[in-house]
Amino acid sequence: MRSFSVSSVTALAVILLFCAGPATFAASPPVPETQAVQPATPQELVRQVDIPYEKFVLPNGLTTIVHTDRKAPIVAVTLYYKVGSKNEPRARTGFAHLYEHLFFGGSANVPSFDIPLEAAGSTPTNGSTWYDRTNYIETVPAGALDLALFMESDRMGWLLPAVTQDKLDKQRGVVQNEKRQGDNQPYGLAEYAVSEGLFPVGHPYRHSTIGSMADLDAATLGDVRKWFADHYGPNNVVLVLSGDIDVAAARPKVEKWFGTIPRGPEVQPVAAGPVTLSAPLSRDMTDRVPVLRLSREWSGPGLNDVDAPALEIGMRILGGLASSRLDNALVRGSELAVSVTAAAQIYQQVSVLEATMAVKPGVERTKAEAAFDKVLADFITQGPTQDEVQRAVVSTLSGEIGGLERVGGFDGKGATLAEGEVYSHDPAKYKRDLAAMAALTPAQVQAAVRKWLSRPVYKLAVVPGERTESGNGMGGWGNEAGRPAPADTHVKAPPLAAAPKRTAPPVAPVPDLKLPAIERTTLSNGIPVTLARRTAVPKLTLAIDFDAGHAADALDTPGTQQLMLSTLEEGTTSRNATQIAEEEERLGAAISMDASVDTSSVVMSALTANLEPSLALTADLVLHPAFADADVARVKGQALAALAQVQSSPNELAQRALEAEVFGSHPYALPSDGLGSAETLKALTPAALHAAHDKWLRPDLARITVVGDVTMDQLKPLLEKAFGNWKAPASAAPAKPITTPVPPARSRIVLIDRPNSPQSVIVAGRVLPLTGRTRGTEPLTLANNVVGNDFLSRLNLDIREEKGWSYGVRSNVSQATGPCLLQLHAPVQADRTADAIRAMIADMAAFPQTRPVTPEELQRVTEGAIRALPNAFETNEAVLAAIRKNDRLGRPENYYEQLATTYRAIDAQAIGAAARQYLQPTDLTYIVVGDRKIVEPQLRALGMPLEVREAPAGAEDQE
């Protein structure tokens, strides 16, 4: 994946957006049971965070930062090029991002960037572009660091000899399909409208990072070479090495691989800043969306401004907390909205301050707008309370401490240090920002909010209806229609100097995976408890899993399980929804309830210091729900709005249709989003939810798993105190009918008409004669990785990289407790819908008959996957997920530690046999969501049975 926007870059972009990492932590002392536990203060949390580093600069200007973290034998390589879409001139919009895609196409001495790194165990290997920078990341086994540095340096210094017109044309197609994919989503054009409303033509932050179709079409090979020469010199780069490395080992490696690359031109700073509108502005967009969405927008200061921390916290109090002002007033209070948000998206030189309201269907727009604007005006006038500031700061800091486990990736310690250096010339900028946040007073927050939100506002409304605008004409400079680009905007490709001959270094052996020891015990009421202790951060994650899930709705009304779980946080017999949210925020805890197809889960993330009160709150939610009439009605309204959103999303719509078609009367035919239908949701009552709670959330169906900074001696007494008195009812535990037969598979196409869709979403599938508990399916896993479950898979390389028809194609084999589903997913440009299906069929049929697994593929999916295992278990959440999956599927607890041995025993013949048995394109059901007038003639030519359906009605029509 090469994404143009990895995250929204929310406020304090350097502060906390990418703050992650092993920091320096004091050991958490045991808390005596009789001692009253006080929530940690912001200052205490800030003192726990430290990411030590050393920095050096090569003579050619390359800045290198090194952070040592020995917890795993991996090193994250993070490069930030100080160039983004704000550096693009007129007629070049989208070029920084297009170039990022080209950067993965090989260099003078590296035919492919992805293949060697994935073979070496890199995960992830990716890049992204945003307004202020382009970054590239990989996390590799320590023994593959030289290989990663060789490859990064080769494309930094000698990329251009490998960039051809053919590669440019193919990646242009991929990027244009990425744009279509984003534009095709509900509210997908709103981002363009916000930028156009806040910034004048020519402002560096006005045009989108994805750019305009016209500018992408016009990009030439000469443009590519000039962009590289102007922006990709080592003096415009920050390199961060974080993990199992120190500066003594790092410096000679960096000098060896990067030292001979010549400096590039100095990139001139871009002049940009916030814009104050001369008067309030408003715009209505009609789009195929489920509900009316109102937004209020302002441009604001950049991340180095003194007001940035206060604006981050202020907007969080306004609409980012579960107990936010907007939530309390409009969702839980007047119930005029089904959801609200507020956030500060803070970039290097500007920010976008945004508040949104998704209006409840049936509510008059004028009434909704008046209430929305009143909350904003009151907040600007009154400011926050001390308790609100404290809760916003603690919950934010707690979330960031949880991110400190990752050495790399887009949100790890490497990115934290790089962003500090790139944006503020200080890798430790996060420390200053955290300290400023912890010291905030209500008066400071109010002053910042009043200063920036009292200015003229830009109001955007996205109104349900037929889409009247096209994303093709959006995202560019903004005045192309009235002022065509000059004829000489593009340059001829200059001649290239010969590149030096360089050889890739070998990869050193990777040690076997070693996961933390697993301890098991049982509570007095029979609930099994599993603990894996990890002390990298002073936090833990706990999951209570119940043998229920969406499949349980086969014994109830569809939508019951998810609605019941969603209502748990809305009130207990002693706390209302606001009190619950506020207590979570004070504790720095996060409690969520959700369901998969097989399991209903309560997941709690907590600071170790606040474990006891966090457990007490969790237990109250699980054991004493109120299911009050008003709470159930409110949550039901939100569920109906969520269902409308699902039915307006082409991906979700296709997924629901596929499950229903291939599973028939099996419980897995119920929608895996858990939302049921509008009719079933409306029929659910508080009594029905209470009955489902008592039926499924019971100790004899429960299992508790914990990973993090706690000992069993500390944990078990606290669990006994919270859950030990919980007794199972006398009635027998229910059993889901997951052995129900599924209908025979058959080849056919179901076309769901979604007019004016620039892309078609293709989802295909077949139920396999396997369950998740079937042993010996590892050859199938590896065969699927060859076919579609990998960036370098055959389907993705063919349809995305070779043909340029899609932003990404994948295949998956589910691992549910019951029958497994083979599924393919391919969003493709509308005019290539049938061609893409033909390509999918051809690629699958060829494996292994005419195209058996190659030695390169075999090495990548076996030894490459083995080398990547340490990366896969870097976080508490990853280890928790592995333990829970092993327990659900009845695997041994050392399954993943034995996986290397298992994979090494699988040869090409076994992979081919699995592909022949399970991955052939016969009897697949295809769901296509797209524009019938474009797609139907193509599909008719395929010769399969074809059924055409209308897309479901929107939320306004379901009332």
Summary of the structure (lengths in Angstrom):
residues: 959
radius of gyration: 27.4
end to end distance: 39.3
largest distance: 82.5
contacts: 3516
relative contact order: 0.13
helix: 43%
strand: 18%
